[in-house]
Amino acid sequence: MLDDINKRVFLLGILTREPGESIREVTLSLANTGMFTLKEGKKIRKELEAEGYIVEGELSVKGMIEAKKAEEEFRL
């Protein structure tokens, strides 16, 4: 499981994004909420891509599993 809450929130943001919404738009939305800065969001995205959670702008199976875990965690 990912330890970084920002990464989990980012994955959850991708999971719950609107149809047609890009990862860039998700990053901007999260940055606008104050979750992190835009620069930090870009770094998180690159890290998640390097770790195999995001592939070609979509959640990988690994990313989907972690996003679902985050969804359950934040639902409590």
Residue, then its C-alpha position, 0 to 999 in steps of 0.5 A: m500500500l502507498d504510504d504517501i497520502n498525496k499519492r493515494v488522493f491523486l490516484l483516487g482523483i484519477l479514479t473518480r474523474e469526469p469522463g474526458e477529464s485529463i490527468r492535468e485537470v485532476t492535478l489542477s483541481l487537487a492543487n486548487t483545493g490546497m492538497f498540494t502545489l501544482k509543482e508537487g502535483k506534477k512530481i507526484r504524477k511522475e513518481l506514480e508513472a515511474e512506479g507503474y500506477i499510471v500508464e499512458g494517462e490511465l490507471s494501471v491495474k496496480g493503480m486501480i487497486e490502490a485507488k480503490k483501497a484509498e476510496e475505501e479508506f477515505r469513506l470511513 
